Amino acid sequence: MPAFSLTVDDIEESKDFYTRVVDLELVHATRHNHPDTSKQVGFEHADLLAAAFRLKRIKPDASTHFLELVEYCNSPEMRIVPRTHNPGSAHLAFAVDDIFEEYERMKELAVHFRSAPVLIETGPN
């Protein structure tokens, strides 16, 4: 299973979203601020919070998690605009049994969507 890492601006809010809304399991959360951290991320005096998640009851093959969230605590904020057509934007997709049911459940949890689910009837999708 591939692993992904996303940088977030509020680790606590993000942990709540990925556990309560997406229903992932939080594997561990930690702070990284030792000299090796700066070498690893290429940012001098790096101080970051990290949280690792996995699908419930499924352990990834090569690691304990498949999604890592990172908040840089001492970085000047340079927010990208996460519109789908902007370079640097990303999305994470999950297969679900009923997309319309999940859409309604997440709407009730106040998740903002760009659109309702769209049935694609042409092309490779």
Backbone as XML, in Angstrom:
<?xml version="1.0"?>
<chain id="A" units="angstrom">
  <residue number="1" name="MET">
    <atom name="N" x="0.848" y="-1.176" z="0.000"/>
    <atom name="CA" x="0.000" y="0.000" z="0.000"/>
    <atom name="C" x="0.893" y="1.238" z="0.000"/>
  </residue>
  <residue number="2" name="PRO">
    <atom name="N" x="0.633" y="2.208" z="-0.864"/>
    <atom name="CA" x="1.436" y="3.428" z="-0.901"/>
    <atom name="C" x="1.257" y="4.232" z="0.386"/>
  </residue>
  <residue number="3" name="ALA">
    <atom name="N" x="2.217" y="5.085" z="0.678"/>
    <atom name="CA" x="2.120" y="5.988" z="1.823"/>
    <atom name="C" x="2.148" y="7.425" z="1.315"/>
  </residue>
  <residue number="4" name="PHE">
    <atom name="N" x="1.410" y="8.295" z="1.995"/>
    <atom name="CA" x="1.285" y="9.683" z="1.596"/>
    <atom name="C" x="1.577" y="10.574" z="2.789"/>
  </residue>
  <residue number="5" name="SER">
    <atom name="N" x="2.091" y="11.772" z="2.529"/>
    <atom name="CA" x="2.304" y="12.760" z="3.570"/>
    <atom name="C" x="1.760" y="14.090" z="3.080"/>
  </residue>
  <residue number="6" name="LEU">
    <atom name="N" x="1.020" y="14.761" z="3.933"/>
    <atom name="CA" x="0.453" y="16.065" z="3.616"/>
    <atom name="C" x="0.840" y="17.043" z="4.713"/>
  </residue>
  <residue number="7" name="THR">
    <atom name="N" x="1.193" y="18.259" z="4.324"/>
    <atom name="CA" x="1.474" y="19.304" z="5.299"/>
    <atom name="C" x="0.175" y="20.041" z="5.593"/>
  </residue>
  <residue number="8" name="VAL">
    <atom name="N" x="-0.120" y="20.219" z="6.877"/>
    <atom name="CA" x="-1.359" y="20.872" z="7.314"/>
    <atom name="C" x="-1.020" y="22.073" z="8.177"/>
  </residue>
  <residue number="9" name="ASP">
    <atom name="N" x="-1.989" y="22.958" z="8.382"/>
    <atom name="CA" x="-1.723" y="24.126" z="9.220"/>
    <atom name="C" x="-2.235" y="23.973" z="10.650"/>
  </residue>
  <residue number="10" name="ASP">
    <atom name="N" x="-3.020" y="22.927" z="10.922"/>
    <atom name="CA" x="-3.527" y="22.691" z="12.280"/>
    <atom name="C" x="-3.631" y="21.185" z="12.495"/>
  </residue>
  <residue number="11" name="ILE">
    <atom name="N" x="-2.643" y="20.612" z="13.148"/>
    <atom name="CA" x="-2.589" y="19.159" z="13.308"/>
    <atom name="C" x="-3.768" y="18.637" z="14.119"/>
  </residue>
  <residue number="12" name="GLU">
    <atom name="N" x="-4.192" y="19.367" z="15.142"/>
    <atom name="CA" x="-5.302" y="18.889" z="15.975"/>
    <atom name="C" x="-6.605" y="18.859" z="15.184"/>
  </residue>
  <residue number="13" name="GLU">
    <atom name="N" x="-6.868" y="19.898" z="14.424"/>
    <atom name="CA" x="-8.066" y="19.935" z="13.580"/>
    <atom name="C" x="-8.014" y="18.826" z="12.533"/>
  </residue>
  <residue number="14" name="SER">
    <atom name="N" x="-6.846" y="18.608" z="11.968"/>
    <atom name="CA" x="-6.681" y="17.574" z="10.948"/>
    <atom name="C" x="-6.828" y="16.176" z="11.538"/>
  </residue>
  <residue number="15" name="LYS">
    <atom name="N" x="-6.284" y="15.949" z="12.738"/>
    <atom name="CA" x="-6.454" y="14.646" z="13.387"/>
    <atom name="C" x="-7.933" y="14.367" z="13.634"/>
  </residue>
  <residue number="16" name="ASP">
    <atom name="N" x="-8.661" y="15.382" z="14.074"/>
    <atom name="CA" x="-10.099" y="15.219" z="14.292"/>
    <atom name="C" x="-10.807" y="14.853" z="12.988"/>
  </residue>
  <residue number="17" name="PHE">
    <atom name="N" x="-10.490" y="15.556" z="11.912"/>
    <atom name="CA" x="-11.131" y="15.298" z="10.621"/>
    <atom name="C" x="-10.860" y="13.872" z="10.144"/>
  </residue>
  <residue number="18" name="TYR">
    <atom name="N" x="-9.601" y="13.450" z="10.163"/>
    <atom name="CA" x="-9.264" y="12.130" z="9.610"/>
    <atom name="C" x="-9.726" y="10.971" z="10.496"/>
  </residue>
  <residue number="19" name="THR">
    <atom name="N" x="-9.918" y="11.217" z="11.795"/>
    <atom name="CA" x="-10.440" y="10.140" z="12.648"/>
    <atom name="C" x="-11.964" y="10.155" z="12.688"/>
  </residue>
  <residue number="20" name="ARG">
    <atom name="N" x="-12.560" y="11.319" z="12.919"/>
    <atom name="CA" x="-14.017" y="11.400" z="13.096"/>
    <atom name="C" x="-14.775" y="11.359" z="11.768"/>
  </residue>
  <residue number="21" name="VAL">
    <atom name="N" x="-14.303" y="12.068" z="10.779"/>
    <atom name="CA" x="-15.031" y="12.176" z="9.511"/>
    <atom name="C" x="-14.633" y="11.074" z="8.532"/>
  </residue>
  <residue number="22" name="VAL">
    <atom name="N" x="-13.334" y="10.890" z="8.311"/>
    <atom name="CA" x="-12.859" y="9.892" z="7.351"/>
    <atom name="C" x="-12.803" y="8.504" z="7.984"/>
  </residue>
  <residue number="23" name="ASP">
    <atom name="N" x="-12.809" y="8.443" z="9.307"/>
    <atom name="CA" x="-12.841" y="7.194" z="10.071"/>
    <atom name="C" x="-11.552" y="6.391" z="9.950"/>
  </residue>
  <residue number="24" name="LEU">
    <atom name="N" x="-10.410" y="7.104" z="9.926"/>
    <atom name="CA" x="-9.120" y="6.436" z="9.954"/>
    <atom name="C" x="-8.702" y="6.217" z="11.403"/>
  </residue>
  <residue number="25" name="GLU">
    <atom name="N" x="-7.773" y="5.310" z="11.595"/>
    <atom name="CA" x="-7.233" y="5.037" z="12.920"/>
    <atom name="C" x="-5.932" y="5.816" z="13.101"/>
  </residue>
  <residue number="26" name="LEU">
    <atom name="N" x="-5.842" y="6.590" z="14.177"/>
    <atom name="CA" x="-4.612" y="7.291" z="14.504"/>
    <atom name="C" x="-3.632" y="6.273" z="15.077"/>
  </residue>
  <residue number="27" name="VAL">
    <atom name="N" x="-2.499" y="6.092" z="14.418"/>
    <atom name="CA" x="-1.497" y="5.120" z="14.852"/>
    <atom name="C" x="-0.589" y="5.746" z="15.909"/>
  </residue>
  <residue number="28" name="HIS">
    <atom name="N" x="-0.094" y="6.945" z="15.636"/>
    <atom name="CA" x="0.711" y="7.661" z="16.619"/>
    <atom name="C" x="0.816" y="9.126" z="16.221"/>
  </residue>
  <residue number="29" name="ALA">
    <atom name="N" x="1.123" y="9.951" z="17.207"/>
    <atom name="CA" x="1.377" y="11.373" z="16.988"/>
    <atom name="C" x="2.618" y="11.731" z="17.789"/>
  </residue>
  <residue number="30" name="THR">
    <atom name="N" x="3.459" y="12.583" z="17.223"/>
    <atom name="CA" x="4.724" y="12.896" z="17.879"/>
    <atom name="C" x="5.220" y="14.264" z="17.445"/>
  </residue>
  <residue number="31" name="ARG">
    <atom name="N" x="6.234" y="14.746" z="18.138"/>
    <atom name="CA" x="6.914" y="15.987" z="17.763"/>
    <atom name="C" x="8.315" y="15.623" z="17.298"/>
  </residue>
  <residue number="32" name="HIS">
    <atom name="N" x="8.747" y="16.245" z="16.221"/>
    <atom name="CA" x="10.100" y="16.044" z="15.691"/>
    <atom name="C" x="10.801" y="17.404" z="15.705"/>
  </residue>
  <residue number="33" name="ASN">
    <atom name="N" x="11.859" y="17.513" z="16.495"/>
    <atom name="CA" x="12.611" y="18.776" z="16.525"/>
    <atom name="C" x="14.074" y="18.538" z="16.893"/>
  </residue>
  <residue number="34" name="HIS">
    <atom name="N" x="14.621" y="17.433" z="16.440"/>
    <atom name="CA" x="16.018" y="17.116" z="16.704"/>
    <atom name="C" x="16.855" y="17.419" z="15.457"/>
  </residue>
  <residue number="35" name="PRO">
    <atom name="N" x="18.184" y="17.418" z="15.564"/>
    <atom name="CA" x="19.027" y="17.780" z="14.410"/>
    <atom name="C" x="18.750" y="16.947" z="13.154"/>
  </residue>
  <residue number="36" name="ASP">
    <atom name="N" x="18.435" y="15.679" z="13.310"/>
    <atom name="CA" x="18.150" y="14.851" z="12.132"/>
    <atom name="C" x="16.887" y="15.304" z="11.405"/>
  </residue>
  <residue number="37" name="THR">
    <atom name="N" x="15.949" y="15.885" z="12.140"/>
    <atom name="CA" x="14.720" y="16.382" z="11.509"/>
    <atom name="C" x="15.057" y="17.453" z="10.483"/>
  </residue>
  <residue number="38" name="SER">
    <atom name="N" x="15.909" y="18.390" z="10.864"/>
    <atom name="CA" x="16.295" y="19.465" z="9.939"/>
    <atom name="C" x="16.967" y="18.907" z="8.694"/>
  </residue>
  <residue number="39" name="LYS">
    <atom name="N" x="17.827" y="17.916" z="8.862"/>
    <atom name="CA" x="18.475" y="17.289" z="7.714"/>
    <atom name="C" x="17.444" y="16.596" z="6.829"/>
  </residue>
  <residue number="40" name="GLN">
    <atom name="N" x="16.511" y="15.902" z="7.457"/>
    <atom name="CA" x="15.523" y="15.126" z="6.716"/>
    <atom name="C" x="14.620" y="16.003" z="5.868"/>
  </residue>
  <residue number="41" name="VAL">
    <atom name="N" x="14.163" y="17.123" z="6.405"/>
    <atom name="CA" x="13.199" y="17.960" z="5.684"/>
    <atom name="C" x="13.842" y="19.137" z="4.958"/>
  </residue>
  <residue number="42" name="GLY">
    <atom name="N" x="15.162" y="19.368" z="5.180"/>
    <atom name="CA" x="15.843" y="20.450" z="4.485"/>
    <atom name="C" x="15.414" y="21.831" z="4.941"/>
  </residue>
  <residue number="43" name="PHE">
    <atom name="N" x="15.063" y="21.954" z="6.222"/>
    <atom name="CA" x="14.610" y="23.225" z="6.769"/>
    <atom name="C" x="15.317" y="23.417" z="8.107"/>
  </residue>
  <residue number="44" name="GLU">
    <atom name="N" x="16.204" y="24.423" z="8.191"/>
    <atom name="CA" x="17.014" y="24.638" z="9.389"/>
    <atom name="C" x="16.139" y="24.883" z="10.612"/>
  </residue>
  <residue number="45" name="HIS">
    <atom name="N" x="16.497" y="24.283" z="11.724"/>
    <atom name="CA" x="15.779" y="24.396" z="13.008"/>
    <atom name="C" x="14.337" y="23.905" z="12.903"/>
  </residue>
  <residue number="46" name="ALA">
    <atom name="N" x="14.108" y="22.899" z="12.099"/>
    <atom name="CA" x="12.749" y="22.364" z="11.895"/>
    <atom name="C" x="12.159" y="21.882" z="13.217"/>
  </residue>
  <residue number="47" name="ASP">
    <atom name="N" x="10.921" y="22.243" z="13.428"/>
    <atom name="CA" x="10.155" y="21.818" z="14.601"/>
    <atom name="C" x="8.775" y="21.473" z="14.070"/>
  </residue>
  <residue number="48" name="LEU">
    <atom name="N" x="8.438" y="20.192" z="14.090"/>
    <atom name="CA" x="7.165" y="19.814" z="13.495"/>
    <atom name="C" x="6.424" y="18.784" z="14.330"/>
  </residue>
  <residue number="49" name="LEU">
    <atom name="N" x="5.115" y="18.803" z="14.158"/>
    <atom name="CA" x="4.230" y="17.810" z="14.752"/>
    <atom name="C" x="3.818" y="16.867" z="13.638"/>
  </residue>
  <residue number="50" name="ALA">
    <atom name="N" x="3.727" y="15.594" z="13.950"/>
    <atom name="CA" x="3.344" y="14.610" z="12.935"/>
    <atom name="C" x="2.309" y="13.651" z="13.514"/>
  </residue>
  <residue number="51" name="ALA">
    <atom name="N" x="1.407" y="13.218" z="12.675"/>
    <atom name="CA" x="0.397" y="12.229" z="13.053"/>
    <atom name="C" x="0.308" y="11.205" z="11.931"/>
  </residue>
  <residue number="52" name="ALA">
    <atom name="N" x="0.256" y="9.932" z="12.298"/>
    <atom name="CA" x="0.216" y="8.841" z="11.323"/>
    <atom name="C" x="-1.101" y="8.094" z="11.441"/>
  </residue>
  <residue number="53" name="PHE">
    <atom name="N" x="-1.681" y="7.733" z="10.303"/>
    <atom name="CA" x="-2.993" y="7.082" z="10.249"/>
    <atom name="C" x="-2.947" y="5.832" z="9.381"/>
  </residue>
  <residue number="54" name="ARG">
    <atom name="N" x="-3.882" y="4.942" z="9.638"/>
    <atom name="CA" x="-4.089" y="3.775" z="8.778"/>
    <atom name="C" x="-5.583" y="3.501" z="8.713"/>
  </residue>
  <residue number="55" name="LEU">
    <atom name="N" x="-5.957" y="2.703" z="7.717"/>
    <atom name="CA" x="-7.333" y="2.239" z="7.640"/>
    <atom name="C" x="-7.564" y="1.324" z="8.835"/>
  </residue>
  <residue number="56" name="LYS">
    <atom name="N" x="-8.699" y="1.419" z="9.441"/>
    <atom name="CA" x="-8.973" y="0.599" z="10.624"/>
    <atom name="C" x="-8.836" y="-0.878" z="10.294"/>
  </residue>
  <residue number="57" name="ARG">
    <atom name="N" x="-8.168" y="-1.598" z="11.176"/>
    <atom name="CA" x="-7.978" y="-3.047" z="11.089"/>
    <atom name="C" x="-7.136" y="-3.488" z="9.904"/>
  </residue>
  <residue number="58" name="ILE">
    <atom name="N" x="-6.481" y="-2.574" z="9.209"/>
    <atom name="CA" x="-5.621" y="-2.955" z="8.084"/>
    <atom name="C" x="-4.246" y="-2.342" z="8.298"/>
  </residue>
  <residue number="59" name="LYS">
    <atom name="N" x="-3.257" y="-3.177" z="8.507"/>
    <atom name="CA" x="-1.893" y="-2.692" z="8.679"/>
    <atom name="C" x="-1.211" y="-2.660" z="7.315"/>
  </residue>
  <residue number="60" name="PRO">
    <atom name="N" x="-0.680" y="-1.510" z="6.914"/>
    <atom name="CA" x="0.042" y="-1.441" z="5.637"/>
    <atom name="C" x="1.237" y="-2.403" z="5.627"/>
  </residue>
  <residue number="61" name="ASP">
    <atom name="N" x="1.650" y="-2.827" z="4.444"/>
    <atom name="CA" x="2.716" y="-3.814" z="4.287"/>
    <atom name="C" x="4.084" y="-3.331" z="4.779"/>
  </residue>
  <residue number="62" name="ALA">
    <atom name="N" x="4.490" y="-2.129" z="4.395"/>
    <atom name="CA" x="5.863" y="-1.706" z="4.640"/>
    <atom name="C" x="6.023" y="-0.758" z="5.821"/>
  </residue>
  <residue number="63" name="SER">
    <atom name="N" x="4.951" y="-0.344" z="6.470"/>
    <atom name="CA" x="5.029" y="0.631" z="7.545"/>
    <atom name="C" x="3.852" y="0.427" z="8.482"/>
  </residue>
  <residue number="64" name="THR">
    <atom name="N" x="3.777" y="1.244" z="9.517"/>
    <atom name="CA" x="2.631" y="1.155" z="10.433"/>
    <atom name="C" x="1.463" y="2.004" z="9.963"/>
  </residue>
  <residue number="65" name="HIS">
    <atom name="N" x="1.674" y="2.812" z="8.919"/>
    <atom name="CA" x="0.631" y="3.740" z="8.481"/>
    <atom name="C" x="0.721" y="3.980" z="6.973"/>
  </residue>
  <residue number="66" name="PHE">
    <atom name="N" x="-0.334" y="4.607" z="6.446"/>
    <atom name="CA" x="-0.297" y="4.961" z="5.026"/>
    <atom name="C" x="-0.472" y="6.466" z="4.808"/>
  </residue>
  <residue number="67" name="LEU">
    <atom name="N" x="-0.907" y="7.183" z="5.853"/>
    <atom name="CA" x="-1.071" y="8.637" z="5.738"/>
    <atom name="C" x="-0.377" y="9.309" z="6.902"/>
  </residue>
  <residue number="68" name="GLU">
    <atom name="N" x="0.456" y="10.287" z="6.585"/>
    <atom name="CA" x="1.136" y="11.083" z="7.602"/>
    <atom name="C" x="0.749" y="12.537" z="7.398"/>
  </residue>
  <residue number="69" name="LEU">
    <atom name="N" x="0.393" y="13.207" z="8.483"/>
    <atom name="CA" x="0.126" y="14.637" z="8.452"/>
    <atom name="C" x="1.231" y="15.334" z="9.219"/>
  </residue>
  <residue number="70" name="VAL">
    <atom name="N" x="1.703" y="16.460" z="8.706"/>
    <atom name="CA" x="2.798" y="17.188" z="9.320"/>
    <atom name="C" x="2.406" y="18.654" z="9.449"/>
  </residue>
  <residue number="71" name="GLU">
    <atom name="N" x="2.628" y="19.211" z="10.645"/>
    <atom name="CA" x="2.464" y="20.654" z="10.861"/>
    <atom name="C" x="3.825" y="21.224" z="11.238"/>
  </residue>
  <residue number="72" name="TYR">
    <atom name="N" x="4.331" y="22.179" z="10.455"/>
    <atom name="CA" x="5.578" y="22.867" z="10.785"/>
    <atom name="C" x="5.259" y="23.958" z="11.791"/>
  </residue>
  <residue number="73" name="CYS">
    <atom name="N" x="5.861" y="23.875" z="12.973"/>
    <atom name="CA" x="5.545" y="24.805" z="14.063"/>
    <atom name="C" x="6.273" y="26.136" z="13.950"/>
  </residue>
  <residue number="74" name="ASN">
    <atom name="N" x="7.397" y="26.179" z="13.265"/>
    <atom name="CA" x="8.197" y="27.406" z="13.216"/>
    <atom name="C" x="8.533" y="27.819" z="11.783"/>
  </residue>
  <residue number="75" name="SER">
    <atom name="N" x="7.634" y="27.593" z="10.887"/>
    <atom name="CA" x="7.864" y="27.926" z="9.489"/>
    <atom name="C" x="7.024" y="29.143" z="9.113"/>
  </residue>
  <residue number="76" name="PRO">
    <atom name="N" x="7.603" y="30.087" z="8.371"/>
    <atom name="CA" x="6.769" y="31.185" z="7.881"/>
    <atom name="C" x="5.717" y="30.603" z="6.926"/>
  </residue>
  <residue number="77" name="GLU">
    <atom name="N" x="4.480" y="30.938" z="7.168"/>
    <atom name="CA" x="3.394" y="30.337" z="6.398"/>
    <atom name="C" x="3.419" y="30.827" z="4.957"/>
  </residue>
  <residue number="78" name="MET">
    <atom name="N" x="3.441" y="29.864" z="4.045"/>
    <atom name="CA" x="3.364" y="30.157" z="2.620"/>
    <atom name="C" x="2.281" y="29.240" z="2.059"/>
  </residue>
  <residue number="79" name="ARG">
    <atom name="N" x="1.054" y="29.626" z="2.259"/>
    <atom name="CA" x="-0.082" y="28.790" z="1.897"/>
    <atom name="C" x="-0.277" y="28.752" z="0.381"/>
  </residue>
  <residue number="80" name="ILE">
    <atom name="N" x="-0.428" y="27.531" z="-0.151"/>
    <atom name="CA" x="-0.809" y="27.397" z="-1.555"/>
    <atom name="C" x="-2.329" y="27.427" z="-1.628"/>
  </residue>
  <residue number="81" name="VAL">
    <atom name="N" x="-2.840" y="27.854" z="-2.737"/>
    <atom name="CA" x="-4.283" y="27.836" z="-2.947"/>
    <atom name="C" x="-4.624" y="26.460" z="-3.498"/>
  </residue>
  <residue number="82" name="PRO">
    <atom name="N" x="-5.371" y="25.640" z="-2.731"/>
    <atom name="CA" x="-5.583" y="24.240" z="-3.134"/>
    <atom name="C" x="-6.695" y="24.034" z="-4.157"/>
  </residue>
  <residue number="83" name="ARG">
    <atom name="N" x="-6.707" y="24.848" z="-5.200"/>
    <atom name="CA" x="-7.655" y="24.607" z="-6.276"/>
    <atom name="C" x="-7.127" y="23.465" z="-7.134"/>
  </residue>
  <residue number="84" name="THR">
    <atom name="N" x="-8.009" y="22.655" z="-7.659"/>
    <atom name="CA" x="-7.617" y="21.432" z="-8.338"/>
    <atom name="C" x="-6.645" y="21.652" z="-9.492"/>
  </residue>
  <residue number="85" name="HIS">
    <atom name="N" x="-6.667" y="22.808" z="-10.131"/>
    <atom name="CA" x="-5.803" y="23.043" z="-11.291"/>
    <atom name="C" x="-4.455" y="23.662" z="-10.923"/>
  </residue>
  <residue number="86" name="ASN">
    <atom name="N" x="-4.209" y="23.980" z="-9.655"/>
    <atom name="CA" x="-2.951" y="24.607" z="-9.254"/>
    <atom name="C" x="-1.859" y="23.566" z="-9.009"/>
  </residue>
  <residue number="87" name="PRO">
    <atom name="N" x="-0.669" y="23.762" z="-9.586"/>
    <atom name="CA" x="0.439" y="22.862" z="-9.300"/>
    <atom name="C" x="0.713" y="22.832" z="-7.796"/>
  </residue>
  <residue number="88" name="GLY">
    <atom name="N" x="0.982" y="21.660" z="-7.271"/>
    <atom name="CA" x="1.216" y="21.491" z="-5.844"/>
    <atom name="C" x="-0.014" y="21.042" z="-5.087"/>
  </residue>
  <residue number="89" name="SER">
    <atom name="N" x="-1.175" y="21.191" z="-5.698"/>
    <atom name="CA" x="-2.402" y="20.708" z="-5.055"/>
    <atom name="C" x="-2.468" y="19.199" z="-5.215"/>
  </residue>
  <residue number="90" name="ALA">
    <atom name="N" x="-3.116" y="18.552" z="-4.270"/>
    <atom name="CA" x="-3.222" y="17.095" z="-4.318"/>
    <atom name="C" x="-4.598" y="16.674" z="-3.807"/>
  </residue>
  <residue number="91" name="HIS">
    <atom name="N" x="-4.931" y="15.433" z="-4.065"/>
    <atom name="CA" x="-6.129" y="14.868" z="-3.464"/>
    <atom name="C" x="-5.846" y="13.426" z="-3.099"/>
  </residue>
  <residue number="92" name="LEU">
    <atom name="N" x="-6.605" y="12.934" z="-2.165"/>
    <atom name="CA" x="-6.471" y="11.573" z="-1.674"/>
    <atom name="C" x="-7.829" y="10.916" z="-1.870"/>
  </residue>
  <residue number="93" name="ALA">
    <atom name="N" x="-7.874" y="9.791" z="-2.557"/>
    <atom name="CA" x="-9.143" y="9.143" z="-2.882"/>
    <atom name="C" x="-9.272" y="7.813" z="-2.143"/>
  </residue>
  <residue number="94" name="PHE">
    <atom name="N" x="-10.479" y="7.490" z="-1.708"/>
    <atom name="CA" x="-10.785" y="6.230" z="-1.046"/>
    <atom name="C" x="-11.907" y="5.538" z="-1.802"/>
  </residue>
  <residue number="95" name="ALA">
    <atom name="N" x="-11.854" y="4.228" z="-1.900"/>
    <atom name="CA" x="-12.956" y="3.454" z="-2.471"/>
    <atom name="C" x="-13.970" y="3.214" z="-1.354"/>
  </residue>
  <residue number="96" name="VAL">
    <atom name="N" x="-15.239" y="3.453" z="-1.635"/>
    <atom name="CA" x="-16.308" y="3.238" z="-0.662"/>
    <atom name="C" x="-17.412" y="2.412" z="-1.310"/>
  </residue>
  <residue number="97" name="ASP">
    <atom name="N" x="-18.233" y="1.799" z="-0.494"/>
    <atom name="CA" x="-19.330" y="0.980" z="-1.017"/>
    <atom name="C" x="-20.427" y="1.818" z="-1.654"/>
  </residue>
  <residue number="98" name="ASP">
    <atom name="N" x="-20.736" y="2.976" z="-1.080"/>
    <atom name="CA" x="-21.827" y="3.814" z="-1.593"/>
    <atom name="C" x="-21.410" y="5.277" z="-1.494"/>
  </residue>
  <residue number="99" name="ILE">
    <atom name="N" x="-20.967" y="5.848" z="-2.608"/>
    <atom name="CA" x="-20.470" y="7.221" z="-2.620"/>
    <atom name="C" x="-21.548" y="8.220" z="-2.225"/>
  </residue>
  <residue number="100" name="PHE">
    <atom name="N" x="-22.794" y="7.966" z="-2.605"/>
    <atom name="CA" x="-23.875" y="8.895" z="-2.287"/>
    <atom name="C" x="-24.187" y="8.887" z="-0.794"/>
  </residue>
  <residue number="101" name="GLU">
    <atom name="N" x="-24.131" y="7.721" z="-0.184"/>
    <atom name="CA" x="-24.337" y="7.607" z="1.260"/>
    <atom name="C" x="-23.208" y="8.320" z="2.019"/>
  </residue>
  <residue number="102" name="GLU">
    <atom name="N" x="-21.974" y="8.114" z="1.583"/>
    <atom name="CA" x="-20.835" y="8.772" z="2.226"/>
    <atom name="C" x="-20.911" y="10.283" z="2.049"/>
  </residue>
  <residue number="103" name="TYR">
    <atom name="N" x="-21.325" y="10.716" z="0.894"/>
    <atom name="CA" x="-21.479" y="12.149" z="0.627"/>
    <atom name="C" x="-22.480" y="12.762" z="1.602"/>
  </residue>
  <residue number="104" name="GLU">
    <atom name="N" x="-23.617" y="12.132" z="1.769"/>
    <atom name="CA" x="-24.644" y="12.645" z="2.693"/>
    <atom name="C" x="-24.140" y="12.622" z="4.136"/>
  </residue>
  <residue number="105" name="ARG">
    <atom name="N" x="-23.459" y="11.544" z="4.530"/>
    <atom name="CA" x="-22.927" y="11.441" z="5.896"/>
    <atom name="C" x="-21.929" y="12.565" z="6.164"/>
  </residue>
  <residue number="106" name="MET">
    <atom name="N" x="-21.049" y="12.793" z="5.206"/>
    <atom name="CA" x="-20.039" y="13.825" z="5.396"/>
    <atom name="C" x="-20.639" y="15.230" z="5.335"/>
  </residue>
  <residue number="107" name="LYS">
    <atom name="N" x="-21.650" y="15.439" z="4.515"/>
    <atom name="CA" x="-22.336" y="16.731" z="4.496"/>
    <atom name="C" x="-22.936" y="17.027" z="5.865"/>
  </residue>
  <residue number="108" name="GLU">
    <atom name="N" x="-23.515" y="16.005" z="6.506"/>
    <atom name="CA" x="-24.075" y="16.187" z="7.841"/>
    <atom name="C" x="-23.005" y="16.544" z="8.869"/>
  </residue>
  <residue number="109" name="LEU">
    <atom name="N" x="-21.759" y="16.187" z="8.583"/>
    <atom name="CA" x="-20.633" y="16.524" z="9.456"/>
    <atom name="C" x="-19.987" y="17.853" z="9.055"/>
  </residue>
  <residue number="110" name="ALA">
    <atom name="N" x="-20.655" y="18.601" z="8.183"/>
    <atom name="CA" x="-20.230" y="19.936" z="7.750"/>
    <atom name="C" x="-18.986" y="19.938" z="6.862"/>
  </residue>
  <residue number="111" name="VAL">
    <atom name="N" x="-18.759" y="18.847" z="6.125"/>
    <atom name="CA" x="-17.656" y="18.808" z="5.166"/>
    <atom name="C" x="-18.071" y="19.615" z="3.939"/>
  </residue>
  <residue number="112" name="HIS">
    <atom name="N" x="-17.156" y="20.446" z="3.452"/>
    <atom name="CA" x="-17.404" y="21.257" z="2.254"/>
    <atom name="C" x="-16.956" y="20.470" z="1.023"/>
  </residue>
  <residue number="113" name="PHE">
    <atom name="N" x="-17.810" y="20.404" z="0.011"/>
    <atom name="CA" x="-17.498" y="19.700" z="-1.236"/>
    <atom name="C" x="-17.493" y="20.679" z="-2.396"/>
  </residue>
  <residue number="114" name="ARG">
    <atom name="N" x="-16.683" y="20.390" z="-3.395"/>
    <atom name="CA" x="-16.692" y="21.196" z="-4.621"/>
    <atom name="C" x="-17.927" y="20.883" z="-5.464"/>
  </residue>
  <residue number="115" name="SER">
    <atom name="N" x="-18.420" y="19.636" z="-5.358"/>
    <atom name="CA" x="-19.641" y="19.241" z="-6.065"/>
    <atom name="C" x="-20.185" y="17.982" z="-5.404"/>
  </residue>
  <residue number="116" name="ALA">
    <atom name="N" x="-21.410" y="17.660" z="-5.754"/>
    <atom name="CA" x="-21.969" y="16.370" z="-5.357"/>
    <atom name="C" x="-21.260" y="15.297" z="-6.188"/>
  </residue>
  <residue number="117" name="PRO">
    <atom name="N" x="-21.368" y="14.020" z="-5.813"/>
    <atom name="CA" x="-20.754" y="12.966" z="-6.636"/>
    <atom name="C" x="-21.242" y="13.065" z="-8.084"/>
  </residue>
  <residue number="118" name="VAL">
    <atom name="N" x="-20.325" y="12.847" z="-9.016"/>
    <atom name="CA" x="-20.625" y="12.962" z="-10.446"/>
    <atom name="C" x="-20.452" y="11.591" z="-11.073"/>
  </residue>
  <residue number="119" name="LEU">
    <atom name="N" x="-21.478" y="11.120" z="-11.767"/>
    <atom name="CA" x="-21.403" y="9.867" z="-12.496"/>
    <atom name="C" x="-20.688" y="10.121" z="-13.816"/>
  </residue>
  <residue number="120" name="ILE">
    <atom name="N" x="-19.523" y="9.524" z="-14.001"/>
    <atom name="CA" x="-18.727" y="9.721" z="-15.212"/>
    <atom name="C" x="-19.047" y="8.592" z="-16.167"/>
  </residue>
  <residue number="121" name="GLU">
    <atom name="N" x="-19.552" y="8.947" z="-17.326"/>
    <atom name="CA" x="-20.014" y="7.939" z="-18.273"/>
    <atom name="C" x="-19.159" y="7.826" z="-19.530"/>
  </residue>
  <residue number="122" name="THR">
    <atom name="N" x="-18.061" y="8.600" z="-19.571"/>
    <atom name="CA" x="-17.180" y="8.531" z="-20.741"/>
    <atom name="C" x="-15.731" y="8.489" z="-20.279"/>
  </residue>
  <residue number="123" name="GLY">
    <atom name="N" x="-14.840" y="8.087" z="-21.141"/>
    <atom name="CA" x="-13.423" y="8.067" z="-20.835"/>
    <atom name="C" x="-13.020" y="6.915" z="-19.939"/>
  </residue>
  <residue number="124" name="PRO">
    <atom name="N" x="-11.768" y="6.930" z="-19.480"/>
    <atom name="CA" x="-11.239" y="5.812" z="-18.701"/>
    <atom name="C" x="-11.770" y="5.723" z="-17.279"/>
  </residue>
  <residue number="125" name="ASN">
    <atom name="N" x="-12.485" y="6.719" z="-16.813"/>
    <atom name="CA" x="-12.991" y="6.698" z="-15.450"/>
    <atom name="C" x="-14.274" y="5.906" z="-15.336"/>
  </residue>
</chain>
